[in-house]
């Protein structure tokens, strides 16, 4: 069994009198894909920021790998740098870094966009550059903060397929923050539901891949997760 890449015990984060994260326990193993669901304000992004080192906890134990990267909802590319330079930004200059960056762009299907400017990219292309930038550093922990939320439905599905494939190749521990229950079921090995700062659900997804939303087992899991999120389906509310 893979060792834990993320180990949280009794994690607390408060803003004033409000406990955004309240004695949270969570482990994510290396190579494991964990999707986190929750209503707005439930603490999902706060947890991601703590794991990324962008915020500090008020209590508890937080153990994370040193090499970790984040893909946000917005690509956050540097407008004044071409695509390849965006992928390798902050890395040592040289032929080895250039080769690594080119390989990463090839992985995300953008080998022919190395010299393009960010302003010329579509939303999906820009997110693929952001993903290449995150993976080129070979992170032990990949943090995804609703990275597909601003994309159209078809591009979103393609990006989900790409992320699933790349995560199988690179094998980082992954935390995906999302509002999309179907996205979580499609991608994750485990799914958690965060409510009022506590993890009320932590369920392993036992469905074979690729996962079909028309599969009754997929629909049943969707209904359970929606109920945990406070949303009841027609089947549950009908007499």
RALIN-V424519 format. One record per residue. N is the residue number from 1. SS is DSSP state (helix for helix, strand for strand, loop for the rest). OMEGA is omega as a letter, one per 40 degrees, with the letter a starting at -180 (999 if undefined). Layout:
n=N ss=SS omega=OMEGA
n=N ss=SS omega=OMEGA
//
This chain:
n=1 ss=loop omega=a
n=2 ss=loop omega=i
n=3 ss=loop omega=i
n=4 ss=strand omega=i
n=5 ss=strand omega=i
n=6 ss=strand omega=i
n=7 ss=strand omega=a
n=8 ss=strand omega=i
n=9 ss=strand omega=i
n=10 ss=strand omega=a
n=11 ss=strand omega=i
n=12 ss=strand omega=i
n=13 ss=strand omega=a
n=14 ss=strand omega=i
n=15 ss=strand omega=a
n=16 ss=loop omega=i
n=17 ss=loop omega=a
n=18 ss=strand omega=i
n=19 ss=strand omega=i
n=20 ss=strand omega=i
n=21 ss=strand omega=a
n=22 ss=strand omega=i
n=23 ss=strand omega=a
n=24 ss=strand omega=i
n=25 ss=strand omega=i
n=26 ss=strand omega=i
n=27 ss=strand omega=i
n=28 ss=strand omega=a
n=29 ss=strand omega=i
n=30 ss=loop omega=a
n=31 ss=loop omega=a
n=32 ss=loop omega=a
n=33 ss=strand omega=a
n=34 ss=strand omega=i
n=35 ss=strand omega=a
n=36 ss=strand omega=i
n=37 ss=strand omega=i
n=38 ss=loop omega=i
n=39 ss=loop omega=i
n=40 ss=loop omega=a
n=41 ss=loop omega=a
n=42 ss=loop omega=i
n=43 ss=loop omega=a
n=44 ss=helix omega=a
n=45 ss=helix omega=i
n=46 ss=helix omega=i
n=47 ss=helix omega=i
n=48 ss=helix omega=i
n=49 ss=helix omega=i
n=50 ss=helix omega=i
n=51 ss=helix omega=i
n=52 ss=helix omega=a
n=53 ss=loop omega=i
n=54 ss=loop omega=i
n=55 ss=loop omega=a
n=56 ss=loop omega=i
n=57 ss=loop omega=i
n=58 ss=loop omega=i
n=59 ss=strand omega=i
n=60 ss=strand omega=a
n=61 ss=strand omega=i
n=62 ss=strand omega=i
n=63 ss=strand omega=a
n=64 ss=loop omega=i
n=65 ss=loop omega=i
n=66 ss=loop omega=a
n=67 ss=loop omega=i
n=68 ss=strand omega=a
n=69 ss=strand omega=a
n=70 ss=strand omega=i
n=71 ss=strand omega=a
n=72 ss=loop omega=i
n=73 ss=loop omega=i
n=74 ss=loop omega=a
n=75 ss=loop omega=i
n=76 ss=loop omega=i
n=77 ss=loop omega=i
n=78 ss=loop omega=a
n=79 ss=loop omega=a
n=80 ss=loop omega=i
n=81 ss=loop omega=i
n=82 ss=strand omega=a
n=83 ss=helix omega=a
n=84 ss=helix omega=i
n=85 ss=helix omega=i
n=86 ss=helix omega=a
n=87 ss=helix omega=a
n=88 ss=loop omega=a
n=89 ss=loop omega=i
n=90 ss=loop omega=i
n=91 ss=loop omega=a
n=92 ss=loop omega=i
n=93 ss=loop omega=i
n=94 ss=loop omega=a
n=95 ss=helix omega=a
n=96 ss=helix omega=i
n=97 ss=helix omega=i
n=98 ss=helix omega=a
n=99 ss=helix omega=i
n=100 ss=helix omega=i
n=101 ss=helix omega=i
n=102 ss=helix omega=i
n=103 ss=helix omega=i
n=104 ss=helix omega=i
n=105 ss=helix omega=i
n=106 ss=helix omega=i
n=107 ss=helix omega=a
n=108 ss=loop omega=i
n=109 ss=loop omega=a
n=110 ss=loop omega=a
n=111 ss=helix omega=a
n=112 ss=helix omega=a
n=113 ss=helix omega=a
n=114 ss=loop omega=a
n=115 ss=loop omega=i
n=116 ss=loop omega=i
n=117 ss=strand omega=a
n=118 ss=helix omega=a
n=119 ss=helix omega=a
n=120 ss=helix omega=a
n=121 ss=loop omega=i
n=122 ss=loop omega=i
n=123 ss=helix omega=i
n=124 ss=helix omega=i
n=125 ss=helix omega=i
n=126 ss=helix omega=i
n=127 ss=helix omega=i
n=128 ss=helix omega=i
n=129 ss=helix omega=i
n=130 ss=helix omega=i
n=131 ss=helix omega=i
n=132 ss=helix omega=i
n=133 ss=helix omega=i
n=134 ss=helix omega=a
n=135 ss=helix omega=a
n=136 ss=loop omega=i
n=137 ss=loop omega=a
n=138 ss=loop omega=a
n=139 ss=loop omega=i
n=140 ss=loop omega=i
n=141 ss=strand omega=i
n=142 ss=strand omega=a
n=143 ss=strand omega=a
n=144 ss=strand omega=a
n=145 ss=strand omega=a
n=146 ss=loop omega=a
n=147 ss=loop omega=a
n=148 ss=loop omega=a
n=149 ss=loop omega=a
n=150 ss=loop omega=a
n=151 ss=loop omega=i
n=152 ss=loop omega=a
n=153 ss=helix omega=a
n=154 ss=helix omega=i
n=155 ss=helix omega=i
n=156 ss=helix omega=i
n=157 ss=helix omega=i
n=158 ss=helix omega=i
n=159 ss=helix omega=i
n=160 ss=helix omega=i
n=161 ss=helix omega=a
n=162 ss=helix omega=i
n=163 ss=helix omega=i
n=164 ss=helix omega=a
n=165 ss=helix omega=a
n=166 ss=helix omega=i
n=167 ss=helix omega=i
n=168 ss=helix omega=a
n=169 ss=helix omega=a
n=170 ss=helix omega=i
n=171 ss=loop omega=i
n=172 ss=loop omega=i
n=173 ss=strand omega=a
n=174 ss=strand omega=i
n=175 ss=strand omega=i
n=176 ss=strand omega=i
n=177 ss=strand omega=a
n=178 ss=loop omega=i
n=179 ss=loop omega=a
n=180 ss=loop omega=a
n=181 ss=helix omega=i
n=182 ss=helix omega=i
n=183 ss=helix omega=i
n=184 ss=helix omega=a
n=185 ss=helix omega=a
n=186 ss=helix omega=a
n=187 ss=helix omega=a
n=188 ss=loop omega=i
n=189 ss=loop omega=i
n=190 ss=strand omega=i
n=191 ss=strand omega=i
n=192 ss=strand omega=i
n=193 ss=strand omega=a
n=194 ss=strand omega=i
n=195 ss=strand omega=i
n=196 ss=loop omega=i
n=197 ss=loop omega=a
n=198 ss=strand omega=i
n=199 ss=strand omega=a
n=200 ss=strand omega=i
n=201 ss=strand omega=i
n=202 ss=strand omega=a
n=203 ss=strand omega=i
n=204 ss=strand omega=a
n=205 ss=loop omega=a
n=206 ss=loop omega=a
n=207 ss=loop omega=i
n=208 ss=loop omega=i
n=209 ss=loop omega=e
n=210 ss=loop omega=a
n=211 ss=loop omega=a
n=212 ss=loop omega=i
n=213 ss=loop omega=i
n=214 ss=loop omega=i
n=215 ss=loop omega=i
n=216 ss=helix omega=i
n=217 ss=helix omega=i
n=218 ss=helix omega=a
n=219 ss=helix omega=a
n=220 ss=helix omega=i
n=221 ss=helix omega=i
n=222 ss=helix omega=a
n=223 ss=helix omega=i
n=224 ss=helix omega=a
n=225 ss=helix omega=i
n=226 ss=helix omega=i
n=227 ss=helix omega=i
n=228 ss=helix omega=i
n=229 ss=loop omega=i
n=230 ss=loop omega=i
n=231 ss=loop omega=a
n=232 ss=loop omega=a
n=233 ss=loop omega=a
n=234 ss=helix omega=a
n=235 ss=helix omega=a
n=236 ss=helix omega=a
n=237 ss=helix omega=a
n=238 ss=loop omega=a
n=239 ss=loop omega=999
//
